[in-house]
Amino acid sequence: MYIYNITFNVDKSIEKDWLDYIKRQFIPKMLKSGLLKSSLTSKIMVNEAQGNSYSIQFAADNKADLKQFIDQELFPILNELHLKFSPKMVYFATELDVIDRQKKDA
């Protein structure tokens, strides 16, 4: 499994609108192609004076699907988000290769 993680820092003045957009527009657009299989949105637990940070992780079954998504789908979706919320939102992305996943036995 491969993860495309985007970490955001969002100014408090736009946080409510940003979260609404993320849930209703951004994530559905990211998942629409089917190349990314799921998303996990988390608030990063730190106290920041200016804003809050979030992580959104998108899972892909394999490296080829992730690469295809990045090459063919990602730019317009991120660009729209950037145009809507910049400069009160900044972000960076990280690609992750999951090497182990364990669950507690029932």
Residue pairs with C-beta under 8 A, 6 or more apart in sequence:
1 59
1 60
1 61
1 98
1 101
2 59
2 60
2 61
2 62
2 63
2 65
2 66
2 95
2 96
2 97
2 98
3 57
3 58
3 59
3 60
3 95
3 96
3 97
3 98
4 36
4 57
4 58
4 60
4 66
4 69
4 70
4 93
4 94
4 95
4 96
5 55
5 56
5 57
5 58
5 93
5 94
5 95
5 96
6 55
6 56
6 58
6 91
6 92
6 93
7 44
7 53
7 54
7 55
7 91
7 92
7 93
7 94
8 18
8 53
8 54
8 55
8 56
8 89
8 90
8 91
9 48
9 50
9 51
9 52
9 53
9 89
9 90
9 91
10 18
10 51
10 52
10 53
10 54
10 85
10 88
10 89
11 50
11 51
11 88
11 89
12 50
12 51
12 52
13 88
14 85
14 88
14 89
15 51
15 52
18 85
18 89
21 81
21 84
21 85
22 41
22 54
22 56
23 41
26 56
26 77
26 81
27 39
27 41
27 56
29 77
29 80
30 36
30 39
30 58
30 73
30 77
31 37
31 38
31 39
31 58
33 69
33 72
33 73
35 60
35 65
35 66
35 68
35 69
35 73
36 58
36 59
36 60
36 65
36 66
36 69
37 59
37 60
37 61
38 58
38 59
39 56
39 57
39 58
39 59
40 56
40 57
40 59
41 54
41 55
41 56
42 54
42 55
42 56
42 57
43 52
43 53
43 54
44 52
44 53
44 54
44 55
46 53
51 88
57 96
60 66
60 69
63 97
66 95
78 91
81 89
82 89
